[in-house]
Amino acid sequence: GDSELAVWGNLEDSELQAWGKVCSDKAELTAVTLNCRCCKKLTDAGVQGLGQDLAKTSSLTDARLNFSHCEKVGDAAVKAVGQGLVQAPKLALVDLDFFSCEKVSDAGAKGLGEDLAQAPNLANVRVGLMSCAKITNA
């Protein structure tokens, strides 16, 4: 049957990586919702670990990740999420929010777009990059 993981909270890198491990260990997991809004201690390193774990999810169809207002999350994190998700073979829906992540720039946004474009079954994509100070023509 379908299995879903939903996490809300003020996470640090180690905690986010622990949830990533849960994702990669549960082969039947079909949906992941991580709401890390305003996690002031979260950095690229934590999100990169999550990206690597998402790459190992064989059944994942829905990924909803909210990193809005995470002031230490930047391009490396955005790229890692893209690189991880594109390796999830059944992924159909992606909803990513990097609203007001001031370290995210054009390079991160471009890399994410290029990765998601390669996902074979992706039908629905929503990526929020509003109020990212370093994005030039958002």
Buried (B, 14 or more C-beta within 10 A) or exposed (E): EEEEBEBEEEBBBEBBBBBBBEBBEBEEBBBBBBBBBBBEBBBBBBBBBBBBBBBBBEBBBBBBBBBBBBBBBBBBBBBBBBBBBBBBEBBBBBBBBBBBBBBBBBBBBBBBBEBBEEBEEBEEBEBBBEBBEBBEEE
